[in-house]
Amino acid sequence: MTQRDVLVPTDGAPTTRMIQCTECEERSPLGPPLAAFARWALGHADVTGHREFQQVTTELLHAVLPVVADPSAPTAAP
């Protein structure tokens, strides 16, 4: 099972803004506040030397719960 199997975008779900490094595509933690973006970008630049960032807006993904069989349902005889 892959992550795509358990997470799906939901129509009308709230969106969130984050920033992304355009050199390695690493993304900041979910945000705002703006100060958290700046802290992440400065730390990322310090560690990697990357200096190009862009703002991204993403849809939040909602987990799809697995279907659980009803234990009281009759079962087929082997």
C-alpha positions as CSV (number, residue, x, y, z in Angstrom):
1,M,0.0,0.0,0.0
2,T,1.4,3.4,-0.9
3,Q,0.8,6.8,0.6
4,R,-1.5,7.6,-2.3
5,D,-3.8,4.7,-1.3
6,V,-4.5,6.2,2.2
7,L,-4.4,10.0,1.5
8,V,-6.7,11.7,-0.9
9,P,-7.4,15.4,-1.6
10,T,-10.8,16.5,-0.4
11,D,-12.9,19.0,-2.4
12,G,-13.3,22.2,-0.3
13,A,-10.6,21.2,2.1
14,P,-8.7,24.1,3.6
15,T,-5.4,25.0,2.0
16,T,-2.1,26.0,3.6
17,R,0.8,28.0,2.4
18,M,4.4,26.9,2.7
19,I,7.6,27.8,1.0
20,Q,9.7,25.4,-1.2
21,C,13.3,25.4,-2.1
22,T,13.5,25.5,-5.9
23,E,16.9,23.8,-5.9
24,C,16.0,20.6,-4.1
25,E,12.2,20.9,-3.7
26,E,12.3,20.5,0.1
27,R,9.3,22.2,1.7
28,S,8.9,24.2,4.9
29,P,6.7,22.8,7.7
30,L,3.1,23.8,7.4
31,G,2.7,27.5,8.1
32,P,2.3,30.5,8.5
33,P,3.4,32.4,10.7
34,L,5.8,34.3,8.5
35,A,8.6,34.2,11.1
36,A,8.5,30.4,11.0
37,F,9.0,30.5,7.2
38,A,11.9,32.9,7.6
39,R,13.5,30.7,10.2
40,W,13.1,27.6,8.1
41,A,14.5,29.3,4.9
42,L,17.5,30.8,6.7
43,G,18.3,27.4,8.4
44,H,17.9,25.6,5.1
45,A,20.1,28.1,3.3
46,D,22.7,27.8,6.0
47,V,22.8,24.0,5.8
48,T,22.5,23.5,2.1
49,G,23.7,26.7,0.5
50,H,20.5,26.9,-1.5
51,R,19.1,30.4,-1.9
52,E,16.1,30.2,-4.2
53,F,12.6,29.7,-2.7
54,Q,9.0,30.0,-3.9
55,Q,5.7,30.2,-2.1
56,V,3.4,27.2,-2.6
57,T,-0.3,26.7,-1.7
58,T,-1.3,23.1,-1.1
59,E,-4.5,21.2,-0.3
60,L,-4.5,19.4,2.9
61,L,-4.9,15.7,2.5
62,H,-7.3,13.7,4.6
63,A,-6.7,10.1,5.5
64,V,-9.1,7.5,4.2
65,L,-9.9,5.0,6.9
66,P,-9.7,1.3,6.0
67,V,-13.0,-0.6,5.9
68,V,-13.3,-2.9,8.9
69,A,-15.4,-6.0,8.6
70,D,-18.4,-6.2,10.9
71,P,-17.6,-8.9,13.4
72,S,-21.3,-9.8,13.9
73,A,-21.8,-10.5,10.2
74,P,-22.1,-14.1,9.2
75,T,-19.1,-15.7,7.6
76,A,-19.0,-18.3,4.8
77,A,-18.3,-21.9,5.9
78,P,-15.0,-23.3,4.6
